C-alpha cells in the first residue's frame, strides 16, 4: 500500500483489513482497527552474504486498540 492510498484510508477512518477473504479481528481485544506495515524476514545465510534485500517480506497489522501484532506471509 502506497503513501497516497494509506493517506486516503486514514482520512476515511477505515482501518479494517481482510486477509484471504476474511476480516481481521484482534484475538486479544476483538478490535477491527489496525495499522499496516511491512517487515523483512531476514535469514542468516543471506545476511552473511550481504543479500538482505533478497529475503521475503511479511505484512504486519498492529491493533490500534491494544497493540497486538499479527503477521501475515503472502504466498
VEXFINU-367437 format. One line per field, with one value per atom (N, C-alpha, C): residue number from 1; x, y, z; atom name. Coordinates in steps of 0.05 Angstrom, whole numbers, always signed. Layout:
REM VEXFINU-367437
resi = (NUM/...)
X = (X/...)
Y = (Y/...)
Z = (Z/...)
name = (CA/...)
//
This chain:
REM VEXFINU-367437
resi = (1/1/1/2/2/2/3/3/3/4/4/4/5/5/5/6/6/6/7/7/7/8/8/8/9/9/9/10/10/10/11/11/11/12/12/12/13/13/13/14/14/14/15/15/15/16/16/16/17/17/17/18/18/18/19/19/19/20/20/20/21/21/21/22/22/22/23/23/23/24/24/24/25/25/25/26/26/26/27/27/27/28/28/28/29/29/29/30/30/30/31/31/31/32/32/32/33/33/33/34/34/34/35/35/35/36/36/36/37/37/37/38/38/38/39/39/39/40/40/40/41/41/41/42/42/42/43/43/43/44/44/44/45/45/45/46/46/46/47/47/47/48/48/48/49/49/49/50/50/50/51/51/51/52/52/52/53/53/53/54/54/54/55/55/55/56/56/56/57/57/57/58/58/58/59/59/59/60/60/60/61/61/61/62/62/62/63/63/63/64/64/64/65/65/65/66/66/66/67/67/67/68/68/68/69/69/69/70/70/70/71/71/71/72/72/72/73/73/73/74/74/74/75/75/75)
X = (+17/+0/+18/+13/+29/+20/+35/+30/+3/-4/-30/-53/-52/-75/-76/-54/-54/-66/-59/-69/-100/-109/-138/-152/-141/-153/-155/-134/-134/-155/-158/-178/-206/-211/-237/-243/-223/-227/-230/-223/-225/-198/-196/-172/-176/-197/-202/-189/-181/-168/-180/-176/-183/-159/-156/-134/-148/-142/-154/-184/-195/-224/-238/-223/-235/-227/-246/-239/-219/-200/-181/-192/-193/-203/-181/-174/-154/-163/-147/-155/-153/-140/-137/-160/-167/-187/-212/-211/-234/-237/-217/-218/-214/-225/-221/-204/-193/-177/-148/-133/-105/-89/-64/-44/-29/-23/-10/+19/+37/+65/+77/+102/+116/+141/+149/+173/+189/+215/+232/+239/+237/+243/+272/+291/+319/+327/+345/+356/+386/+398/+426/+443/+436/+452/+453/+430/+430/+442/+439/+451/+481/+492/+520/+532/+517/+526/+521/+508/+501/+478/+461/+438/+411/+410/+385/+362/+367/+345/+331/+344/+332/+313/+312/+294/+265/+247/+219/+209/+186/+174/+147/+139/+113/+97/+71/+53/+47/+50/+42/+19/+1/-22/-20/-20/-17/-44/-55/-81/-80/-98/-98/-108/-121/-132/-112/-101/-84/-55/-48/-21/-11/-28/-20/-12/+9/+19/+12/-1/-7/+10/+22/+40/+26/+29/+17/+38/+42/+61/+45/+51/+37/+50/+33/+42/+62)
Y = (-23/+0/+24/+42/+66/+88/+110/+132/+144/+149/+162/+145/+118/+101/+99/+99/+99/+125/+147/+173/+174/+164/+164/+146/+123/+105/+118/+133/+147/+169/+183/+205/+193/+170/+158/+145/+140/+127/+97/+86/+57/+44/+30/+16/-14/-24/-53/-66/-91/-106/-133/-144/-172/-187/-211/-229/-255/-264/-288/-287/-263/-260/-260/-260/-259/-234/-221/-196/-203/-185/-190/-178/-194/-186/-193/-174/-178/-201/-222/-243/-236/-213/-205/-188/-167/-148/-147/-160/-160/-137/-119/-95/-103/-86/-90/-67/-50/-27/-33/-32/-38/-18/-15/-1/-22/-17/-36/-28/-48/-43/-68/-67/-89/-95/-120/-128/-147/-144/-162/-186/-209/-234/-242/-232/-237/-266/-277/-304/-301/-320/-318/-320/-338/-342/-317/-306/-282/-258/-256/-234/-237/-261/-266/-258/-263/-256/-227/-212/-184/-181/-200/-200/-198/-182/-179/-171/-155/-146/-170/-193/-216/-232/-226/-241/-234/-251/-246/-225/-215/-195/-206/-196/-203/-177/-179/-157/-159/-137/-138/-118/-127/-110/-106/-81/-73/-63/-76/-68/-40/-23/+5/+7/-14/-13/-23/-47/-59/-62/-59/-60/-88/-107/-135/-134/-149/-150/-177/-177/-201/-201/-224/-226/-243/-234/-249/-251/-276/-280/-285/-269/-273/-295/-313/-336/-330)
Z = (+0/+0/+0/-18/-21/-2/-3/+15/+10/-15/-22/-13/-18/-10/+20/+34/+63/+74/+61/+69/+66/+43/+38/+58/+64/+84/+111/+119/+144/+145/+123/+122/+124/+112/+113/+140/+156/+182/+180/+157/+153/+158/+181/+188/+190/+176/+176/+152/+155/+133/+130/+107/+101/+92/+101/+93/+83/+59/+48/+48/+44/+43/+70/+92/+119/+133/+147/+161/+184/+189/+210/+236/+257/+283/+303/+321/+341/+360/+363/+381/+410/+416/+444/+454/+438/+447/+429/+406/+388/+369/+370/+353/+323/+305/+277/+264/+281/+271/+274/+252/+251/+235/+242/+226/+210/+185/+168/+163/+163/+158/+145/+136/+125/+141/+142/+157/+140/+139/+124/+141/+129/+144/+137/+152/+147/+154/+138/+143/+148/+163/+169/+144/+125/+101/+84/+78/+60/+74/+100/+115/+114/+118/+117/+90/+69/+42/+34/+52/+47/+27/+26/+8/+23/+43/+59/+41/+21/+3/-11/-12/-26/-9/+17/+35/+30/+38/+36/+56/+51/+69/+79/+101/+113/+117/+116/+123/+153/+168/+196/+200/+217/+225/+255/+263/+292/+301/+321/+332/+343/+335/+344/+373/+383/+410/+431/+426/+447/+439/+413/+404/+396/+397/+389/+360/+352/+325/+313/+290/+275/+249/+243/+220/+198/+173/+150/+128/+119/+98/+72/+52/+27/+11/+0/-15/-36)
name = (N/CA/C/N/CA/C/N/CA/C/N/CA/C/N/CA/C/N/CA/C/N/CA/C/N/CA/C/N/CA/C/N/CA/C/N/CA/C/N/CA/C/N/CA/C/N/CA/C/N/CA/C/N/CA/C/N/CA/C/N/CA/C/N/CA/C/N/CA/C/N/CA/C/N/CA/C/N/CA/C/N/CA/C/N/CA/C/N/CA/C/N/CA/C/N/CA/C/N/CA/C/N/CA/C/N/CA/C/N/CA/C/N/CA/C/N/CA/C/N/CA/C/N/CA/C/N/CA/C/N/CA/C/N/CA/C/N/CA/C/N/CA/C/N/CA/C/N/CA/C/N/CA/C/N/CA/C/N/CA/C/N/CA/C/N/CA/C/N/CA/C/N/CA/C/N/CA/C/N/CA/C/N/CA/C/N/CA/C/N/CA/C/N/CA/C/N/CA/C/N/CA/C/N/CA/C/N/CA/C/N/CA/C/N/CA/C/N/CA/C/N/CA/C/N/CA/C/N/CA/C/N/CA/C/N/CA/C/N/CA/C/N/CA/C/N/CA/C/N/CA/C/N/CA/C/N/CA/C/N/CA/C)
//
